[in-house]
Amino acid sequence: MEFVFHLIVVLHFVGLALLLGAFLVQLKDPQKTVTRWMWDGALTQLLTGLIMVGMISGGLLGDEEKEELDNAKIGVKLAIVIVIAVLAFVGKKKPAPQVGLWAAIGLLTLANVVIAVFW
């Protein structure tokens, strides 16, 4: 089961790469817009995050992988990724430029990374 958990963690990082990469690649582009990759990254992050929390909460991991969950941290990160997903969904339906939505998605993604590392 540890292998499956690690595979889910890798997919979680892929979702982060999709979100952050789609944001960073447009830094110099004057027609900043929300891309399909931001939507896919948000959904990947949301789904894999929920799976990881479920696996840890359900006790499906061995003793060396067992962690104690910080429910406040998980709740904040969940709320942020839901906002990112909603912004990406709204943004993919609108015509370019979408500087405000693009910036909000990028900054919230960075905030989620900071929370994951420092909290």
N, C-alpha and C positions, 0 to 999 in steps of 0.2 A: 504494500500500500504506500510505502515511502516513495517508491518510484513514481507512482501516479501523482502524489503530492508534488514532487519535484517537477514533473512534467507540467502540472498546472501552474506552478510558479514561473516556469519558463514562458508559458503562454501569457501569463500576467505581464511579464516584461515585454513581450511582443506587443501587447496592447498599449503599453506605455510608449514604446518606440513608435508605434503608428500615430498616436496622439501628438507626442512631442516632435517627432520628425515632420509631420504635416504642418505643424506650427512653425518650426524653425526654417524650413525650406522656403517659406514665404516672407521672411524678414525684409528682404530688399524689394519685394514685389509691391508695386503701388496698388494693385488690384487684389488685395488680401481677401481671401474667401474661405469659408468652411468647406472642407473637402469630404468626400466619401470616406477617406482614410481616418478622418477624425471621428466620424460616426462609428466605423468598424472598431477603432481603437477603444472608444468609450464603452461599447457593448462588450468587447473582449475583457476589458478591465472589470466591468461590473460582474459579468458572469464568472470569471475566474476568481475574483475576490470572494464572491458568495460561496463558491465551491470550496475554497481554502478554509474559510471560516467554518463551514459545515463539517469539513473533515476534521478540523482541530476540535471543534465543539463535540463532535460525535465520538471522539476518542479513537479514531481510525488509524492513528499513527503510533509507532513504537515509542518507547520511553525516551530515546535520544531525540526524537522529533517533536515530542510533546511540548507545547507552549501554553502559557496562561494568556488568555485573550484579554486585552484592554477594551472593554465594550465602548467606552467613551471615544477612544481613538477610532475604532471600527465604525461607530456611528457617524463621526465627523467625516471620515473618508468615504463612507457610503453616500452621505448627503452630497458631498462635493462631486462624486462621479455621477450621481443622478442628475445634478444640475448640468454637468458637462454633456451628458447624453441628451438632455432636453435641448440645450443650446445647439448641439451638433445636428439634431433632428430638425430644428427650426431653420438653422442655417443652410442645410442642404436643399431646402425648398425655395430659398430666396436667391435673387440674382446678385452677382458681384457688383461692387465691392461690399464686403461685410467686415469692415475693420473692427467694429465694436465686438461682434460675436467672436471673430477670430482671436482678438486679444483676450477676451474673457476666457475662452477655452484654453488658450496657452497658459495664462496666469493661474487658472484653477488647477491645471495639470501640474504645473510647477509647485503649487501649494500642496497638492496631494503627495508629491515626492518628498517635500520638506517635512511634512507631517509623518510620513512613513519612516523617515530616517531619524529625525530628532525627537519624536514624541515617545 
